[in-house]
Amino acid sequence: MAWPDIDLTTLVTTLDSTASEIAAHQRDSTVQRKDLAQKTKDFRKLDDASKLSEIKGLLKGKQHLVPQLFKGA
């Protein structure tokens, strides 16, 4: 492919769009990680009886987040 064959206007538009999607994904994953970290801290402070009822939700959150973090890797 030669330089004259490259449509720079379309390429720049496509790259800008991709960069925006990546930035949005990074923001979302950061918010989700911080939320899960806070839930984990709160979970550690619970008594044993409360932990039994809360563990399911915490594990589901971790199971949902981990594949998302590594999907793009």
mmJSON file of the N, C-alpha and C atoms, coordinates in Angstrom:
{"data_MODEL":{"atom_site":{
"group_PDB":["ATOM","ATOM","ATOM","ATOM","ATOM","ATOM","ATOM","ATOM","ATOM","ATOM","ATOM","ATOM","ATOM","ATOM","ATOM","ATOM","ATOM","ATOM","ATOM","ATOM","ATOM","ATOM","ATOM","ATOM","ATOM","ATOM","ATOM","ATOM","ATOM","ATOM","ATOM","ATOM","ATOM","ATOM","ATOM","ATOM","ATOM","ATOM","ATOM","ATOM","ATOM","ATOM","ATOM","ATOM","ATOM","ATOM","ATOM","ATOM","ATOM","ATOM","ATOM","ATOM","ATOM","ATOM","ATOM","ATOM","ATOM","ATOM","ATOM","ATOM","ATOM","ATOM","ATOM","ATOM","ATOM","ATOM","ATOM","ATOM","ATOM","ATOM","ATOM","ATOM","ATOM","ATOM","ATOM","ATOM","ATOM","ATOM","ATOM","ATOM","ATOM","ATOM","ATOM","ATOM","ATOM","ATOM","ATOM","ATOM","ATOM","ATOM","ATOM","ATOM","ATOM","ATOM","ATOM","ATOM","ATOM","ATOM","ATOM","ATOM","ATOM","ATOM","ATOM","ATOM","ATOM","ATOM","ATOM","ATOM","ATOM","ATOM","ATOM","ATOM","ATOM","ATOM","ATOM","ATOM","ATOM","ATOM","ATOM","ATOM","ATOM","ATOM","ATOM","ATOM","ATOM","ATOM","ATOM","ATOM","ATOM","ATOM","ATOM","ATOM","ATOM","ATOM","ATOM","ATOM","ATOM","ATOM","ATOM","ATOM","ATOM","ATOM","ATOM","ATOM","ATOM","ATOM","ATOM","ATOM","ATOM","ATOM","ATOM","ATOM","ATOM","ATOM","ATOM","ATOM","ATOM","ATOM","ATOM","ATOM","ATOM","ATOM","ATOM","ATOM","ATOM","ATOM","ATOM","ATOM","ATOM","ATOM","ATOM","ATOM","ATOM","ATOM","ATOM","ATOM","ATOM","ATOM","ATOM","ATOM","ATOM","ATOM","ATOM","ATOM","ATOM","ATOM","ATOM","ATOM","ATOM","ATOM","ATOM","ATOM","ATOM","ATOM","ATOM","ATOM","ATOM","ATOM","ATOM","ATOM","ATOM","ATOM","ATOM","ATOM","ATOM","ATOM","ATOM","ATOM","ATOM","ATOM","ATOM","ATOM","ATOM","ATOM","ATOM","ATOM","ATOM","ATOM","ATOM"],
"id":[1,2,3,4,5,6,7,8,9,10,11,12,13,14,15,16,17,18,19,20,21,22,23,24,25,26,27,28,29,30,31,32,33,34,35,36,37,38,39,40,41,42,43,44,45,46,47,48,49,50,51,52,53,54,55,56,57,58,59,60,61,62,63,64,65,66,67,68,69,70,71,72,73,74,75,76,77,78,79,80,81,82,83,84,85,86,87,88,89,90,91,92,93,94,95,96,97,98,99,100,101,102,103,104,105,106,107,108,109,110,111,112,113,114,115,116,117,118,119,120,121,122,123,124,125,126,127,128,129,130,131,132,133,134,135,136,137,138,139,140,141,142,143,144,145,146,147,148,149,150,151,152,153,154,155,156,157,158,159,160,161,162,163,164,165,166,167,168,169,170,171,172,173,174,175,176,177,178,179,180,181,182,183,184,185,186,187,188,189,190,191,192,193,194,195,196,197,198,199,200,201,202,203,204,205,206,207,208,209,210,211,212,213,214,215,216,217,218,219],
"type_symbol":["N","C","C","N","C","C","N","C","C","N","C","C","N","C","C","N","C","C","N","C","C","N","C","C","N","C","C","N","C","C","N","C","C","N","C","C","N","C","C","N","C","C","N","C","C","N","C","C","N","C","C","N","C","C","N","C","C","N","C","C","N","C","C","N","C","C","N","C","C","N","C","C","N","C","C","N","C","C","N","C","C","N","C","C","N","C","C","N","C","C","N","C","C","N","C","C","N","C","C","N","C","C","N","C","C","N","C","C","N","C","C","N","C","C","N","C","C","N","C","C","N","C","C","N","C","C","N","C","C","N","C","C","N","C","C","N","C","C","N","C","C","N","C","C","N","C","C","N","C","C","N","C","C","N","C","C","N","C","C","N","C","C","N","C","C","N","C","C","N","C","C","N","C","C","N","C","C","N","C","C","N","C","C","N","C","C","N","C","C","N","C","C","N","C","C","N","C","C","N","C","C","N","C","C","N","C","C","N","C","C","N","C","C","N","C","C","N","C","C"],
"label_atom_id":["N","CA","C","N","CA","C","N","CA","C","N","CA","C","N","CA","C","N","CA","C","N","CA","C","N","CA","C","N","CA","C","N","CA","C","N","CA","C","N","CA","C","N","CA","C","N","CA","C","N","CA","C","N","CA","C","N","CA","C","N","CA","C","N","CA","C","N","CA","C","N","CA","C","N","CA","C","N","CA","C","N","CA","C","N","CA","C","N","CA","C","N","CA","C","N","CA","C","N","CA","C","N","CA","C","N","CA","C","N","CA","C","N","CA","C","N","CA","C","N","CA","C","N","CA","C","N","CA","C","N","CA","C","N","CA","C","N","CA","C","N","CA","C","N","CA","C","N","CA","C","N","CA","C","N","CA","C","N","CA","C","N","CA","C","N","CA","C","N","CA","C","N","CA","C","N","CA","C","N","CA","C","N","CA","C","N","CA","C","N","CA","C","N","CA","C","N","CA","C","N","CA","C","N","CA","C","N","CA","C","N","CA","C","N","CA","C","N","CA","C","N","CA","C","N","CA","C","N","CA","C","N","CA","C","N","CA","C","N","CA","C","N","CA","C","N","CA","C","N","CA","C","N","CA","C"],
"label_alt_id":[null,null,null,null,null,null,null,null,null,null,null,null,null,null,null,null,null,null,null,null,null,null,null,null,null,null,null,null,null,null,null,null,null,null,null,null,null,null,null,null,null,null,null,null,null,null,null,null,null,null,null,null,null,null,null,null,null,null,null,null,null,null,null,null,null,null,null,null,null,null,null,null,null,null,null,null,null,null,null,null,null,null,null,null,null,null,null,null,null,null,null,null,null,null,null,null,null,null,null,null,null,null,null,null,null,null,null,null,null,null,null,null,null,null,null,null,null,null,null,null,null,null,null,null,null,null,null,null,null,null,null,null,null,null,null,null,null,null,null,null,null,null,null,null,null,null,null,null,null,null,null,null,null,null,null,null,null,null,null,null,null,null,null,null,null,null,null,null,null,null,null,null,null,null,null,null,null,null,null,null,null,null,null,null,null,null,null,null,null,null,null,null,null,null,null,null,null,null,null,null,null,null,null,null,null,null,null,null,null,null,null,null,null,null,null,null,null,null,null],
"label_comp_id":["MET","MET","MET","ALA","ALA","ALA","TRP","TRP","TRP","PRO","PRO","PRO","ASP","ASP","ASP","ILE","ILE","ILE","ASP","ASP","ASP","LEU","LEU","LEU","THR","THR","THR","THR","THR","THR","LEU","LEU","LEU","VAL","VAL","VAL","THR","THR","THR","THR","THR","THR","LEU","LEU","LEU","ASP","ASP","ASP","SER","SER","SER","THR","THR","THR","ALA","ALA","ALA","SER","SER","SER","GLU","GLU","GLU","ILE","ILE","ILE","ALA","ALA","ALA","ALA","ALA","ALA","HIS","HIS","HIS","GLN","GLN","GLN","ARG","ARG","ARG","ASP","ASP","ASP","SER","SER","SER","THR","THR","THR","VAL","VAL","VAL","GLN","GLN","GLN","ARG","ARG","ARG","LYS","LYS","LYS","ASP","ASP","ASP","LEU","LEU","LEU","ALA","ALA","ALA","GLN","GLN","GLN","LYS","LYS","LYS","THR","THR","THR","LYS","LYS","LYS","ASP","ASP","ASP","PHE","PHE","PHE","ARG","ARG","ARG","LYS","LYS","LYS","LEU","LEU","LEU","ASP","ASP","ASP","ASP","ASP","ASP","ALA","ALA","ALA","SER","SER","SER","LYS","LYS","LYS","LEU","LEU","LEU","SER","SER","SER","GLU","GLU","GLU","ILE","ILE","ILE","LYS","LYS","LYS","GLY","GLY","GLY","LEU","LEU","LEU","LEU","LEU","LEU","LYS","LYS","LYS","GLY","GLY","GLY","LYS","LYS","LYS","GLN","GLN","GLN","HIS","HIS","HIS","LEU","LEU","LEU","VAL","VAL","VAL","PRO","PRO","PRO","GLN","GLN","GLN","LEU","LEU","LEU","PHE","PHE","PHE","LYS","LYS","LYS","GLY","GLY","GLY","ALA","ALA","ALA"],
"label_asym_id":["A","A","A","A","A","A","A","A","A","A","A","A","A","A","A","A","A","A","A","A","A","A","A","A","A","A","A","A","A","A","A","A","A","A","A","A","A","A","A","A","A","A","A","A","A","A","A","A","A","A","A","A","A","A","A","A","A","A","A","A","A","A","A","A","A","A","A","A","A","A","A","A","A","A","A","A","A","A","A","A","A","A","A","A","A","A","A","A","A","A","A","A","A","A","A","A","A","A","A","A","A","A","A","A","A","A","A","A","A","A","A","A","A","A","A","A","A","A","A","A","A","A","A","A","A","A","A","A","A","A","A","A","A","A","A","A","A","A","A","A","A","A","A","A","A","A","A","A","A","A","A","A","A","A","A","A","A","A","A","A","A","A","A","A","A","A","A","A","A","A","A","A","A","A","A","A","A","A","A","A","A","A","A","A","A","A","A","A","A","A","A","A","A","A","A","A","A","A","A","A","A","A","A","A","A","A","A","A","A","A","A","A","A","A","A","A","A","A","A"],
"label_entity_id":["1","1","1","1","1","1","1","1","1","1","1","1","1","1","1","1","1","1","1","1","1","1","1","1","1","1","1","1","1","1","1","1","1","1","1","1","1","1","1","1","1","1","1","1","1","1","1","1","1","1","1","1","1","1","1","1","1","1","1","1","1","1","1","1","1","1","1","1","1","1","1","1","1","1","1","1","1","1","1","1","1","1","1","1","1","1","1","1","1","1","1","1","1","1","1","1","1","1","1","1","1","1","1","1","1","1","1","1","1","1","1","1","1","1","1","1","1","1","1","1","1","1","1","1","1","1","1","1","1","1","1","1","1","1","1","1","1","1","1","1","1","1","1","1","1","1","1","1","1","1","1","1","1","1","1","1","1","1","1","1","1","1","1","1","1","1","1","1","1","1","1","1","1","1","1","1","1","1","1","1","1","1","1","1","1","1","1","1","1","1","1","1","1","1","1","1","1","1","1","1","1","1","1","1","1","1","1","1","1","1","1","1","1","1","1","1","1","1","1"],
"label_seq_id":[1,1,1,2,2,2,3,3,3,4,4,4,5,5,5,6,6,6,7,7,7,8,8,8,9,9,9,10,10,10,11,11,11,12,12,12,13,13,13,14,14,14,15,15,15,16,16,16,17,17,17,18,18,18,19,19,19,20,20,20,21,21,21,22,22,22,23,23,23,24,24,24,25,25,25,26,26,26,27,27,27,28,28,28,29,29,29,30,30,30,31,31,31,32,32,32,33,33,33,34,34,34,35,35,35,36,36,36,37,37,37,38,38,38,39,39,39,40,40,40,41,41,41,42,42,42,43,43,43,44,44,44,45,45,45,46,46,46,47,47,47,48,48,48,49,49,49,50,50,50,51,51,51,52,52,52,53,53,53,54,54,54,55,55,55,56,56,56,57,57,57,58,58,58,59,59,59,60,60,60,61,61,61,62,62,62,63,63,63,64,64,64,65,65,65,66,66,66,67,67,67,68,68,68,69,69,69,70,70,70,71,71,71,72,72,72,73,73,73],
"pdbx_PDB_ins_code":[null,null,null,null,null,null,null,null,null,null,null,null,null,null,null,null,null,null,null,null,null,null,null,null,null,null,null,null,null,null,null,null,null,null,null,null,null,null,null,null,null,null,null,null,null,null,null,null,null,null,null,null,null,null,null,null,null,null,null,null,null,null,null,null,null,null,null,null,null,null,null,null,null,null,null,null,null,null,null,null,null,null,null,null,null,null,null,null,null,null,null,null,null,null,null,null,null,null,null,null,null,null,null,null,null,null,null,null,null,null,null,null,null,null,null,null,null,null,null,null,null,null,null,null,null,null,null,null,null,null,null,null,null,null,null,null,null,null,null,null,null,null,null,null,null,null,null,null,null,null,null,null,null,null,null,null,null,null,null,null,null,null,null,null,null,null,null,null,null,null,null,null,null,null,null,null,null,null,null,null,null,null,null,null,null,null,null,null,null,null,null,null,null,null,null,null,null,null,null,null,null,null,null,null,null,null,null,null,null,null,null,null,null,null,null,null,null,null,null],
"Cartn_x":[0.838,0.0,0.897,0.634,1.421,0.747,1.517,0.996,-0.209,-0.212,-1.379,-2.659,-2.521,-3.694,-4.365,-3.709,-4.258,-5.169,-6.377,-7.347,-7.173,-6.348,-6.01,-7.214,-8.147,-9.324,-10.127,-10.353,-11.095,-10.296,-9.001,-8.146,-8.132,-8.012,-8.007,-9.346,-10.439,-11.77,-11.914,-11.458,-11.539,-10.679,-9.477,-8.59,-9.127,-9.722,-10.327,-11.469,-12.272,-13.391,-12.895,-11.88,-11.313,-10.695,-10.002,-9.388,-10.46,-11.56,-12.657,-13.259,-13.418,-13.956,-13.014,-11.717,-10.732,-10.752,-10.804,-10.828,-12.09,-13.228,-14.476,-14.393,-13.832,-13.681,-12.757,-11.685,-10.756,-11.431,-12.224,-12.942,-13.934,-14.684,-15.677,-15.02,-13.93,-13.28,-12.658,-12.159,-11.605,-12.702,-13.845,-14.969,-15.423,-15.514,-15.943,-14.934,-13.645,-12.615,-12.667,-12.83,-12.896,-14.141,-15.245,-16.479,-16.311,-15.726,-15.514,-14.516,-13.506,-12.545,-13.231,-14.119,-14.851,-15.773,-16.443,-17.317,-16.51,-15.307,-14.448,-14.03,-13.682,-13.322,-14.501,-15.68,-16.872,-17.171,-16.958,-17.201,-16.295,-15.061,-14.098,-14.503,-15.242,-15.648,-16.893,-17.589,-18.822,-18.54,-19.55,-19.417,-19.647,-19.332,-19.37,-20.758,-21.794,-23.151,-23.505,-23.118,-23.397,-22.554,-21.348,-20.476,-21.089,-21.757,-22.376,-23.434,-24.175,-25.218,-24.666,-23.549,-22.991,-21.959,-21.465,-20.37,-20.792,-22.034,-22.495,-22.417,-22.902,-22.869,-21.454,-20.579,-19.191,-18.486,-18.708,-18.091,-18.612,-19.903,-20.46,-19.838,-19.626,-18.991,-17.58,-16.832,-15.461,-15.46,-16.376,-16.448,-16.836,-17.603,-18.014,-16.889,-16.154,-15.142,-13.856,-13.393,-12.104,-12.059,-13.039,-12.974,-13.007,-13.722,-13.76,-12.396,-11.677,-10.359,-9.368,-9.476,-8.51,-8.991,-10.209,-10.76,-9.941,-9.516,-8.763,-7.258,-6.801,-5.358,-4.75],
"Cartn_y":[-1.16,0.0,1.242,2.119,3.341,4.484,5.496,6.635,7.298,7.47,8.11,7.277,5.994,5.124,5.184,5.788,5.835,7.044,6.79,7.864,8.338,9.368,9.83,10.367,10.991,11.534,10.417,9.352,8.212,7.513,7.387,6.732,7.496,8.802,9.619,9.501,9.531,9.4,8.05,6.998,5.649,5.535,6.073,6.015,6.832,7.984,8.8,8.05,7.403,6.634,5.485,4.78,3.663,4.149,5.269,5.826,6.22,6.762,7.129,5.891,4.819,3.573,2.986,3.032,2.51,3.329,4.635,5.5,5.251,5.081,4.805,3.469,2.466,1.154,1.225,1.977,2.129,2.813,3.854,4.548,3.599,2.862,1.934,0.858,0.295,-0.773,-0.242,0.984,1.585,1.78,2.267,2.46,1.122,0.103,-1.221,-1.82,-1.657,-2.198,-1.502,-0.183,0.55,0.159,-0.026,-0.439,-1.824,-2.739,-4.085,-4.084,-3.245,-3.132,-2.625,-1.661,-1.14,-2.204,-2.951,-4.029,-5.093,-5.371,-6.351,-5.848,-4.566,-3.994,-4.055,-3.713,-3.762,-5.196,-6.145,-7.551,-8.032,-7.623,-8.047,-7.568,-6.473,-5.913,-6.592,-7.388,-8.022,-9.156,-9.464,-10.626,-11.895,-13.035,-14.295,-14.61,-14.339,-14.632,-13.783,-12.538,-11.652,-12.029,-12.489,-12.886,-14.018,-14.946,-16.067,-15.604,-14.576,-14.091,-13.17,-12.519,-11.553,-12.139,-13.326,-13.888,-14.142,-14.557,-14.88,-13.662,-12.528,-11.307,-10.842,-10.96,-10.549,-11.435,-12.738,-13.653,-13.423,-13.177,-12.897,-11.637,-10.638,-9.409,-9.662,-10.476,-10.799,-11.659,-12.616,-13.482,-12.691,-11.649,-10.822,-9.877,-9.346,-8.333,-8.917,-10.026,-10.58,-10.875,-11.545,-11.774,-10.473,-9.477,-8.194,-7.52,-7.639,-7.011,-7.647,-8.957,-9.667,-9.928,-9.528,-9.756,-9.032,-7.823,-7.053,-7.26,-8.047,-8.24,-9.103],
"Cartn_z":[0.0,0.0,0.0,-0.903,-1.033,-0.278,0.04,0.779,0.116,-1.191,-1.808,-1.682,-1.436,-1.343,0.03,1.0,2.354,2.488,2.955,3.189,4.628,4.815,6.154,6.924,6.246,6.925,7.574,6.85,7.391,8.48,8.266,9.245,10.566,10.509,11.726,12.445,11.712,12.304,12.993,12.343,12.908,14.164,14.106,15.274,16.443,16.16,17.218,17.889,17.089,17.621,18.496,18.014,18.768,20.072,20.021,21.234,22.252,21.783,22.688,23.347,22.582,23.128,24.181,23.902,24.854,26.142,26.023,27.204,28.03,27.366,28.079,28.807,28.15,28.765,29.986,29.877,30.995,32.181,31.907,32.982,33.656,32.839,33.388,34.241,33.75,34.506,35.792,35.776,36.988,38.033,37.602,38.52,39.088,38.239,38.697,39.678,39.393,40.294,41.653,41.65,42.911,43.705,43.021,43.681,44.301,43.56,44.072,45.234,45.156,46.253,47.519,47.369,48.53,49.101,48.234,48.707,49.443,48.973,49.634,51.019,51.119,52.418,53.387,52.881,53.723,54.159,53.253,53.556,54.687,54.668,55.696,57.083,57.155,58.44,59.018,58.22,58.671,59.651,60.464,61.344,60.512,61.091,60.339,59.782,60.533,60.068,58.843,58.869,57.733,56.516,56.758,55.654,54.85,55.534,54.83,53.838,54.185,53.28,52.193,52.445,51.498,50.536,50.814,50.016,48.577,48.372,47.023,46.101,46.575,45.77,45.474,46.455,46.277,45.249,45.354,44.387,42.977,42.845,41.516,40.917,41.759,41.29,40.791,41.524,41.114,39.852,39.775,38.594,37.352,37.528,36.393,35.96,36.92,36.626,36.044,36.553,36.131,34.624,34.052,32.595,31.789,32.292,31.589,31.576,32.682,32.759,31.798,31.6,30.78,29.361,29.034,27.705,26.636,26.92,25.949,25.997,26.941,27.117,26.045],
"occupancy":[1.0,1.0,1.0,1.0,1.0,1.0,1.0,1.0,1.0,1.0,1.0,1.0,1.0,1.0,1.0,1.0,1.0,1.0,1.0,1.0,1.0,1.0,1.0,1.0,1.0,1.0,1.0,1.0,1.0,1.0,1.0,1.0,1.0,1.0,1.0,1.0,1.0,1.0,1.0,1.0,1.0,1.0,1.0,1.0,1.0,1.0,1.0,1.0,1.0,1.0,1.0,1.0,1.0,1.0,1.0,1.0,1.0,1.0,1.0,1.0,1.0,1.0,1.0,1.0,1.0,1.0,1.0,1.0,1.0,1.0,1.0,1.0,1.0,1.0,1.0,1.0,1.0,1.0,1.0,1.0,1.0,1.0,1.0,1.0,1.0,1.0,1.0,1.0,1.0,1.0,1.0,1.0,1.0,1.0,1.0,1.0,1.0,1.0,1.0,1.0,1.0,1.0,1.0,1.0,1.0,1.0,1.0,1.0,1.0,1.0,1.0,1.0,1.0,1.0,1.0,1.0,1.0,1.0,1.0,1.0,1.0,1.0,1.0,1.0,1.0,1.0,1.0,1.0,1.0,1.0,1.0,1.0,1.0,1.0,1.0,1.0,1.0,1.0,1.0,1.0,1.0,1.0,1.0,1.0,1.0,1.0,1.0,1.0,1.0,1.0,1.0,1.0,1.0,1.0,1.0,1.0,1.0,1.0,1.0,1.0,1.0,1.0,1.0,1.0,1.0,1.0,1.0,1.0,1.0,1.0,1.0,1.0,1.0,1.0,1.0,1.0,1.0,1.0,1.0,1.0,1.0,1.0,1.0,1.0,1.0,1.0,1.0,1.0,1.0,1.0,1.0,1.0,1.0,1.0,1.0,1.0,1.0,1.0,1.0,1.0,1.0,1.0,1.0,1.0,1.0,1.0,1.0,1.0,1.0,1.0,1.0,1.0,1.0,1.0,1.0,1.0,1.0,1.0,1.0],
"B_iso_or_equiv":[0.0,0.0,0.0,0.0,0.0,0.0,0.0,0.0,0.0,0.0,0.0,0.0,0.0,0.0,0.0,0.0,0.0,0.0,0.0,0.0,0.0,0.0,0.0,0.0,0.0,0.0,0.0,0.0,0.0,0.0,0.0,0.0,0.0,0.0,0.0,0.0,0.0,0.0,0.0,0.0,0.0,0.0,0.0,0.0,0.0,0.0,0.0,0.0,0.0,0.0,0.0,0.0,0.0,0.0,0.0,0.0,0.0,0.0,0.0,0.0,0.0,0.0,0.0,0.0,0.0,0.0,0.0,0.0,0.0,0.0,0.0,0.0,0.0,0.0,0.0,0.0,0.0,0.0,0.0,0.0,0.0,0.0,0.0,0.0,0.0,0.0,0.0,0.0,0.0,0.0,0.0,0.0,0.0,0.0,0.0,0.0,0.0,0.0,0.0,0.0,0.0,0.0,0.0,0.0,0.0,0.0,0.0,0.0,0.0,0.0,0.0,0.0,0.0,0.0,0.0,0.0,0.0,0.0,0.0,0.0,0.0,0.0,0.0,0.0,0.0,0.0,0.0,0.0,0.0,0.0,0.0,0.0,0.0,0.0,0.0,0.0,0.0,0.0,0.0,0.0,0.0,0.0,0.0,0.0,0.0,0.0,0.0,0.0,0.0,0.0,0.0,0.0,0.0,0.0,0.0,0.0,0.0,0.0,0.0,0.0,0.0,0.0,0.0,0.0,0.0,0.0,0.0,0.0,0.0,0.0,0.0,0.0,0.0,0.0,0.0,0.0,0.0,0.0,0.0,0.0,0.0,0.0,0.0,0.0,0.0,0.0,0.0,0.0,0.0,0.0,0.0,0.0,0.0,0.0,0.0,0.0,0.0,0.0,0.0,0.0,0.0,0.0,0.0,0.0,0.0,0.0,0.0,0.0,0.0,0.0,0.0,0.0,0.0,0.0,0.0,0.0,0.0,0.0,0.0],
"pdbx_formal_charge":[null,null,null,null,null,null,null,null,null,null,null,null,null,null,null,null,null,null,null,null,null,null,null,null,null,null,null,null,null,null,null,null,null,null,null,null,null,null,null,null,null,null,null,null,null,null,null,null,null,null,null,null,null,null,null,null,null,null,null,null,null,null,null,null,null,null,null,null,null,null,null,null,null,null,null,null,null,null,null,null,null,null,null,null,null,null,null,null,null,null,null,null,null,null,null,null,null,null,null,null,null,null,null,null,null,null,null,null,null,null,null,null,null,null,null,null,null,null,null,null,null,null,null,null,null,null,null,null,null,null,null,null,null,null,null,null,null,null,null,null,null,null,null,null,null,null,null,null,null,null,null,null,null,null,null,null,null,null,null,null,null,null,null,null,null,null,null,null,null,null,null,null,null,null,null,null,null,null,null,null,null,null,null,null,null,null,null,null,null,null,null,null,null,null,null,null,null,null,null,null,null,null,null,null,null,null,null,null,null,null,null,null,null,null,null,null,null,null,null],
"auth_seq_id":[1,1,1,2,2,2,3,3,3,4,4,4,5,5,5,6,6,6,7,7,7,8,8,8,9,9,9,10,10,10,11,11,11,12,12,12,13,13,13,14,14,14,15,15,15,16,16,16,17,17,17,18,18,18,19,19,19,20,20,20,21,21,21,22,22,22,23,23,23,24,24,24,25,25,25,26,26,26,27,27,27,28,28,28,29,29,29,30,30,30,31,31,31,32,32,32,33,33,33,34,34,34,35,35,35,36,36,36,37,37,37,38,38,38,39,39,39,40,40,40,41,41,41,42,42,42,43,43,43,44,44,44,45,45,45,46,46,46,47,47,47,48,48,48,49,49,49,50,50,50,51,51,51,52,52,52,53,53,53,54,54,54,55,55,55,56,56,56,57,57,57,58,58,58,59,59,59,60,60,60,61,61,61,62,62,62,63,63,63,64,64,64,65,65,65,66,66,66,67,67,67,68,68,68,69,69,69,70,70,70,71,71,71,72,72,72,73,73,73],
"auth_comp_id":["MET","MET","MET","ALA","ALA","ALA","TRP","TRP","TRP","PRO","PRO","PRO","ASP","ASP","ASP","ILE","ILE","ILE","ASP","ASP","ASP","LEU","LEU","LEU","THR","THR","THR","THR","THR","THR","LEU","LEU","LEU","VAL","VAL","VAL","THR","THR","THR","THR","THR","THR","LEU","LEU","LEU","ASP","ASP","ASP","SER","SER","SER","THR","THR","THR","ALA","ALA","ALA","SER","SER","SER","GLU","GLU","GLU","ILE","ILE","ILE","ALA","ALA","ALA","ALA","ALA","ALA","HIS","HIS","HIS","GLN","GLN","GLN","ARG","ARG","ARG","ASP","ASP","ASP","SER","SER","SER","THR","THR","THR","VAL","VAL","VAL","GLN","GLN","GLN","ARG","ARG","ARG","LYS","LYS","LYS","ASP","ASP","ASP","LEU","LEU","LEU","ALA","ALA","ALA","GLN","GLN","GLN","LYS","LYS","LYS","THR","THR","THR","LYS","LYS","LYS","ASP","ASP","ASP","PHE","PHE","PHE","ARG","ARG","ARG","LYS","LYS","LYS","LEU","LEU","LEU","ASP","ASP","ASP","ASP","ASP","ASP","ALA","ALA","ALA","SER","SER","SER","LYS","LYS","LYS","LEU","LEU","LEU","SER","SER","SER","GLU","GLU","GLU","ILE","ILE","ILE","LYS","LYS","LYS","GLY","GLY","GLY","LEU","LEU","LEU","LEU","LEU","LEU","LYS","LYS","LYS","GLY","GLY","GLY","LYS","LYS","LYS","GLN","GLN","GLN","HIS","HIS","HIS","LEU","LEU","LEU","VAL","VAL","VAL","PRO","PRO","PRO","GLN","GLN","GLN","LEU","LEU","LEU","PHE","PHE","PHE","LYS","LYS","LYS","GLY","GLY","GLY","ALA","ALA","ALA"],
"auth_asym_id":["A","A","A","A","A","A","A","A","A","A","A","A","A","A","A","A","A","A","A","A","A","A","A","A","A","A","A","A","A","A","A","A","A","A","A","A","A","A","A","A","A","A","A","A","A","A","A","A","A","A","A","A","A","A","A","A","A","A","A","A","A","A","A","A","A","A","A","A","A","A","A","A","A","A","A","A","A","A","A","A","A","A","A","A","A","A","A","A","A","A","A","A","A","A","A","A","A","A","A","A","A","A","A","A","A","A","A","A","A","A","A","A","A","A","A","A","A","A","A","A","A","A","A","A","A","A","A","A","A","A","A","A","A","A","A","A","A","A","A","A","A","A","A","A","A","A","A","A","A","A","A","A","A","A","A","A","A","A","A","A","A","A","A","A","A","A","A","A","A","A","A","A","A","A","A","A","A","A","A","A","A","A","A","A","A","A","A","A","A","A","A","A","A","A","A","A","A","A","A","A","A","A","A","A","A","A","A","A","A","A","A","A","A","A","A","A","A","A","A"],
"auth_atom_id":["N","CA","C","N","CA","C","N","CA","C","N","CA","C","N","CA","C","N","CA","C","N","CA","C","N","CA","C","N","CA","C","N","CA","C","N","CA","C","N","CA","C","N","CA","C","N","CA","C","N","CA","C","N","CA","C","N","CA","C","N","CA","C","N","CA","C","N","CA","C","N","CA","C","N","CA","C","N","CA","C","N","CA","C","N","CA","C","N","CA","C","N","CA","C","N","CA","C","N","CA","C","N","CA","C","N","CA","C","N","CA","C","N","CA","C","N","CA","C","N","CA","C","N","CA","C","N","CA","C","N","CA","C","N","CA","C","N","CA","C","N","CA","C","N","CA","C","N","CA","C","N","CA","C","N","CA","C","N","CA","C","N","CA","C","N","CA","C","N","CA","C","N","CA","C","N","CA","C","N","CA","C","N","CA","C","N","CA","C","N","CA","C","N","CA","C","N","CA","C","N","CA","C","N","CA","C","N","CA","C","N","CA","C","N","CA","C","N","CA","C","N","CA","C","N","CA","C","N","CA","C","N","CA","C","N","CA","C","N","CA","C","N","CA","C","N","CA","C","N","CA","C","N","CA","C"],
"pdbx_PDB_model_num":[1,1,1,1,1,1,1,1,1,1,1,1,1,1,1,1,1,1,1,1,1,1,1,1,1,1,1,1,1,1,1,1,1,1,1,1,1,1,1,1,1,1,1,1,1,1,1,1,1,1,1,1,1,1,1,1,1,1,1,1,1,1,1,1,1,1,1,1,1,1,1,1,1,1,1,1,1,1,1,1,1,1,1,1,1,1,1,1,1,1,1,1,1,1,1,1,1,1,1,1,1,1,1,1,1,1,1,1,1,1,1,1,1,1,1,1,1,1,1,1,1,1,1,1,1,1,1,1,1,1,1,1,1,1,1,1,1,1,1,1,1,1,1,1,1,1,1,1,1,1,1,1,1,1,1,1,1,1,1,1,1,1,1,1,1,1,1,1,1,1,1,1,1,1,1,1,1,1,1,1,1,1,1,1,1,1,1,1,1,1,1,1,1,1,1,1,1,1,1,1,1,1,1,1,1,1,1,1,1,1,1,1,1,1,1,1,1,1,1]
}}}
